């Protein structure tokens, strides 16, 4: 994967020590994210977490919504090429490596989580497609499988964001006393069934899952972290000429500014869209 990392440098990534060496010693981090049956946190940091093993975690699924997640890679700055990632498809590997490397960019780390996750996801898709085009050719299966991934994820993001609002409204109604617990649970099930149908109907993907890893509150909250501001950043990408290098540059924080709040970051990117 050295060639991928070399390509990252050419388009403006900071160098990291991630994936510089293979390792058979890196153990999969099995995680169970969980939350209440009628509680939808706003991002994965607000989910409860318990570590487990290959067969799951000791979380009572009668009381909690659970998302079981075997972690493939973590943006530590020195993450090796793990056995699980080395066995992944070319398309998945080409997306994950730049996604994690971009996370470790010292300037990107200044953005709040909901911005940095969306940004790294978009950059992962764009880098994977551009690298595949140059490395394998425009008619190659690898490029053909990757060149629409960023746009398909946009459609997934819109679905996830829509159902996040609908599920949240249901729980708000329950909290206000407008719905009984039983009615809220029934409405929740209908919404997640509809979400499953809509995301399943998306075009086939090759570097990400079309649906949340679990069709429940935990799975939705986890994916929402990546999708919340993806549509906004995709608009920035289009505004900046729809080029990878242009988007990498556009994701640099404003000169002279420190860390921005999520609200400030959203306002900044909206100005980038509207101000030219």
N, C-alpha and C positions, 0 to 999 in steps of 0.2 A: 504493500500500500504506500510505499515511499513515493511513487509517482503521483498519487493523489495529493499527498502532502506538499510535494513540490509545486503542483498546480495551484494549491491554495495560496502559496506565497506570491505567485504571479498575479493573483487577482486581489491581493491586499490583506490577506489574513496575517495576524501575528503568528510567529512560530510557537508551537507547543511541543511538549514531550509525549503527547498522547499517541498511542498506536505505533510507537517507534520500534517496538519489539514484540514478538509473539510470546505468550506465556501459557503454560499448562498449569501454573500454580494459582492463577486468579480464579477464585471460586465464585460461582453465581450467587448474587445477593437476592435471596427470595424474600419478597416483601408482600405483606397484606395491608393495603390501605382500606380503611373502613370508616363508616359513619352511621348515623341513625336512619331508621326506615323512612322518616319524614324530615330529613335534614340534608340539605344540599350545600356543602361548603363552596366557597367561591374559587378555590384552587387547591392543588394537591398539598400545599403546605398546611392547609387547615384540616386535612383528613388525619385521622388517627392512624398510627403505623405500628405494625407488629411484624417482626422478622420470623421467618419460618424455614421450611425445607422444601424439597421437591414436591411433596404431597400437599403443601398448603400451610396454613397457620392455625393456631388454636383460637379462632374467633367464632363466636356463636352466630351463625348466619340466620338463625331465627330471630335474633335481636338486632342484627346489623346488616347493612349492605356492604359487601366485601368485593374488592378488586385484587386478585392475586397476580403479582407482577414479578416474574423472574428478570432481574435487571441485566441488560445486555452490555451496557457501557455507561460510565459516569465521567463527566467532564472534570477530572481532577487535575489535569495538566501533565500527568504522567501515567495515565491509564494504558495498560498494554493491550495488544490485540488479543482479545479473549477467545477461548475455544468456541464459545457460542457464536461470536461474531464472525470468526473465521469459517464457520460452517454455514453462515447465512448466504442468501443469494447475492450475486454481484450487485444487483440494484439496491438491496437493503444496505449492504456494506458501503457502497458509494454515497449513500445518503447519510448514514449514521456518523461516519468519520468527520465530514465537514460540519455537521450539526454540533457534535461535541467539541471539535476544535474551535469553532466560532464562539461557543460559550466561554471559552477561556481567554478570549480577547480582552485585554485590560480595559478597553473603552466600552465594549459591549456589556461588561459586568456592571457598568454604572446604571444601566436601565433596570427598572423594576421587573420582577419575575414575569409578569404577564406579557411584557413587551419583549424581554430577552428570549423567552421560549418561542414566541411566534416568530421573532427575527431569525433565530437559529434554525427553526424548522424551514422557513422559506429559503434561507441561504443553503441549507442542506439539499433541498430539491434542486435549486438552480445550479449549484456546484456539481451535483451528481450528473445532471443532464449535460452540462457543458463539457465536463470531463469525458463522459461517454462519447459525446460527439467527436471530440478531438482524438481520443484514444482508440476508439473502435470504428468510427465512421458514422456518417449520417444515416446510412441504411442498415446499421447494425441492430440486432435485437435489443442490445443493452440501451442504446439511445432511444429506440422506438418505445421501449417500456418506460423510459424515464421522462421523456420530453413533455408529457402532459401531467405529470404528478403534482406539480405546484398548483395547477389550475383545478385539478380534481380535489386536492386538499382544500382549496377555497370553497368548493361546494360542500365538502364535509363540514368545514368550519361554520358555514351558514346554517347547516342543519343542527349541529351541536349547539350553536348559540341560540337558535330559535327555541329548541326544546329546553335549554337551560332556563330561559325566561318563562316558559309555560309551566315547567315543574316548580320553579320558584314561586310563581303566582299561586299554584295549588297549595303549597305549604303555607304561604302567607294567608290564604283564605282559611286554612285549618287553624292557624294560630289566632286569627281574628274571631274564630267561633262560627264562621259561615259554613263550614263543612264538619261533619263528624269524622272521627278517625277512620272509620270504615269507608266512608265516601272518599276521603282523601287518598286512601290506599288503592281503592278501585280506580280513581282517576289517574293516579300515578302509573298503575299498570297499563292503562290504555295509552298513556303518553309514551312510555318506554316501548310498547309494542309498535306504535307508529314510528318512533325514532328508528327502531330496528329495521322496519320495512324500507324507510327512506334511505338510510345509509347503505343497506344491502343492495339497493337499486342503482347505486353509483357505478360508474365504469370500473372494470377490474383494475386493481392497483398492484404495484410490484415492490414498493419500498415502505409502505405503511398499511395499517389496517383501516378498512373503510368505516368500521363501526368502533365505538368505544370497546375497550377490553372486557367490560362487564356492562350489561344494560341495566344499570341501577345507579343509585346516587353516587357511589364511590367511583365507578367507571366514568360517569358523566363529569364529575368534578375534576377528575384527573385530566381528561381530554380538554375540558374547558380552559385549562391553564395554557394550552397550546393554541387554542382556536379563538380565544376572546378577541384579540387584536390582529389576528392574521388578515382579515379582510381589509383593515386599515393599512397595514404594511404592504399588502398586495397592490393597493391603489398607489402607494408611494413608488413601488417598483414600476408600475405602468407609467407613472408621471416622469420618472427618471430615465425613461427610454427603454425600459424592459431589458436591461443588461445586468449581468452578474456583478461586474466591477462597479457599475453605477450604484447598485443597491448596497454593496459593501460600504462604499463611501457615504451613502445616504444614512447609514445606520450609525455613523460616528456621532456622538453627542455634540451639542452646540459648543463651539470654542469658548473656553473660559467658564463653563458651567460645571457644577458638581453634579451629584446624583439628583435626578428628578423624581418627583412622585409620579404615580401612575397617571393621575389627572394632568400633570404638567407635561408628561411625555406624550400623551394622546393629543393635547393641544398643540404641541410642537409639530407632530407629524401631520396633523390636519392643516396647519399653516404651510407645511411643505407642499401639500397638495394644492391648496387654494391660493398660495401666495405668489405663484409664478405666472 
